């Protein structure tokens, strides 16, 4: 089956990627400004703990260790398995 969408020319692809990167930077700046002065570590740690439970359930020990490190960096307590 033939492709309906033509791939962008190389110059167009680079321009599109640069636009996406700028959009991503603006979005990150907006998130940072919205969270400024807010104590979001507790919420973030809660999300990390949920993520960690999923990795423990699936036996992904390397990912569990990475999440544990992030929990500690934010002042949280890593659960004992």
N, C-alpha and C positions, 0 to 999 in steps of 0.2 A: 504494500500500500504506500503510495507516495506521501511525502511529508507535506503538510499543509502550511506550516510556518517555516519561512526561510530563515536560516541562521543569520544573525547580524554580521555585517562586515567587521573585520578586526578593529577598526577605529571606533565603530559604533559600540562594539562590545566593551571596549576599554572605557568609553564615555559612560555607558550604562553602569558599569561596575563602580566608577568614581561617584556617580550620582547615588548609588545604593549606599556606598560607604559614607557619604555626607549625610544621607538620611539617617543612617544608623547612628552616626555621631550626634546628630541633633536629638534623636530619640533618647540616647543615653544621657545627654546633658539635661534634657527635660526630666528624666527619671531622677537623676542626681539632685536636681533643684527641688523636686517634689519631696524627696526624702531628707533633705537637709534639715538638721535640727530635730529630726524625728528619731526616736529610739526604736529602730526596726530590727535590732539584733535578735530580740526574742522571737519575732515573727520569722526571721530568716532561719534561726536555729530550729524552730518548729518545722519548717519546710524541709530542712536538711535531715531531721529525724525521720520524717515520713519517707524521704528518698532513701535513707539508710535502711529502713525496714524492708523496702523493696529489694535492695541489693542483698541483704542478709537472706531473705526468702529464696532468692535465686542463686545463692552461693557465690556471689561475685565479690570475693574477699578483697581484691585489689581496689575495687570501687568503694567498698566499705571503709577501707583505710584512708582513702582520699577524702571521703565525707567526714570521717572522724577528725582529720586534721583541720578541716574547715570549721567544724563545730568548736574545737579547742581554740582556734584563732579568734573566734568571736566570743570566747569566755563561757562556752557551754560545757556541760558535762556529758561525756560519752557514755551511753548505756553499756552495762555488762551483758554480754550475750548469754 
